Structure formats: C-alpha cells, structure tokens
Amino acid sequence: MNYRLGYSIMQLNYCTQMSMPVVRFSLPFLEDLQMKTGKTIYLTTHINGKVLYLDVAHQNRRMFSYSISGKTLHMHCTGCGKAMLAFLPEKEIRSILDTHGIPAFTPNTITNEETLYKELAKIRKNGYATDHEEETLGVRCIAAPIRNAQGYPTAALSISGAVLSMQEDQVLEYADVLLNTCHALANNANEFPAGQIYLQNQQKDQEAF
C-alpha cells in the first residue's frame, strides 16, 4: 500500500505562515534586495539545530511556482546556517554539532570541526558568511544574520545565484546592502520562530531563579 501526505498539510502550512506576520513584514525587504542585486533572496530562521526556510524572492518569478517555506537544511553547509551558527552561544553550537554532525553534501562542504570553528570566527569578524558550493554544486551565496538586541541570531538573509553569475569578488560587493537590510529587520528579530524560542527560554531561566 502506498501512502502520501494529504491536502490538509497544505492547510497547516498556510496556518503556520499566517501565524508569523514577521514573514509578511519582511517580504518588501526581500523584494527590494532582489531588485538591487538581481539575485535570489532567501529568508531563514533556525529550529532544532537546522536552518528553516521561511520565504524567498526569486530572480525570475515565472520560472518558480513552488514554495520554499518549510524546507530544512544543516547549518554548517549553507550561508544562512553558518551566519546564524557563528553568533550562537558556544553551548548551543556544541549541541548542534553533537546532534547533527557535519556531513558532506558536496566536495566543498566543511566537514572538519577545527576548520568549521575557524570559519565561524571569520564570519564573526566580517559580519557575514559565504557559501561556495558547499550545499549545492553550482550555487554560491553571501548571507548575514538578523540579530536581536542581545546579539542572538534569530534569522538570516542570503543573496544566492549561479557560480558563473556570482564571482567571488562580486559576492563581496553585496555585503553592504545585505548587512543594511539585516540591520533594518533587527528591530523585529524576536518575532521570528527562533526569536520566540529565545524569549521562552529567557523566561524559563528567569522563573528558575
């Protein structure tokens, strides 16, 4: 007997999206960034130690009719994932690596813990992360975290495109406009799913005292 997901899953997905007004609020920022760069823009958060995709502004809307929302990926192999991972507390980073490991997805994926920590230190210094075909061959991106007032990364934005249209020096040219957009969204950082979990954990810690 074959099984498949029912249409009620689509309804649940719709209800979930409607419960996150910050995604709708962020859409004009994504579209503005897409117009300025001509590339694909991804909005993500992190849940249970993985990147959770919330929305996307494609460089060619007619070519894509599917929704990216709900897709999850490991954090160590994506630009958005590394951008958020770099600014998490060490205890949380350790838990994520212990739980999910650092498996390879392409020949370019970082799979060595020491190398990954060096990469995270570089990201903290620069304020942004890059992905050079580490999750998908032929795709390159630059990403930056959206952090709350305490510096905790609750979301991330990335500018993504084909390697041929995203040469390394060109990727870095997008850093300023990307960081400015993330800064503009920072006031709403705690409205993203990871921000809501952060606030809940903070409240639990206070009640414990």
C-alpha positions, 0 to 999 in steps of 0.5 A, a space after each residue: 500500500 502506498 501512502 502520501 501526505 494529504 491536502 490538509 498539510 497544505 492547510 497547516 502550512 498556510 496556518 503556520 505562515 499566517 501565524 508569523 506576520 514577521 514573514 509578511 513584514 519582511 517580504 518588501 525587504 526581500 523584494 527590494 534586495 532582489 531588485 538591487 542585486 538581481 539575485 535570489 533572496 532567501 529568508 531563514 530562521 533556525 529550529 532544532 539545530 537546522 536552518 528553516 526556510 521561511 520565504 524567498 524572492 526569486 530572480 525570475 518569478 515565472 520560472 518558480 511556482 513552488 514554495 520554499 517555506 518549510 524546507 530544512 537544511 544543516 547549518 554548517 553547509 549553507 550561508 544562512 546556517 553558518 551566519 546564524 551558527 557563528 553568533 550562537 552561544 558556544 553551548 548551543 553550537 556544541 549541541 548542534 554539532 553533537 546532534 547533527 554532525 557535519 556531513 558532506 553534501 558536496 566536495 566543498 562542504 566543511 566537514 572538519 570541526 577545527 576548520 568549521 570553528 575557524 570559519 565561524 570566527 571569520 564570519 564573526 569578524 566580517 559580519 557575514 558568511 559565504 557559501 561556495 558550493 558547499 550545499 549545492 554544486 553550482 550555487 554560491 551565496 553571501 548571507 548575514 544574520 538578523 540579530 536581536 538586541 542581545 546579539 542572538 541570531 534569530 534569522 538570516 538573509 542570503 543573496 544566492 545565484 549561479 557560480 558563473 553569475 556570482 564571482 567571488 569578488 562580486 559576492 563581496 560587493 553585496 555585503 553592504 546592502 545585505 548587512 543594511 537590510 539585516 540591520 533594518 529587520 533587527 528591530 523585529 528579530 524576536 518575532 521570528 520562530 527562533 526569536 520566540 524560542 529565545 524569549 521562552 527560554 529567557 523566561 524559563 531561566 528567569 522563573 528558575 531563579 
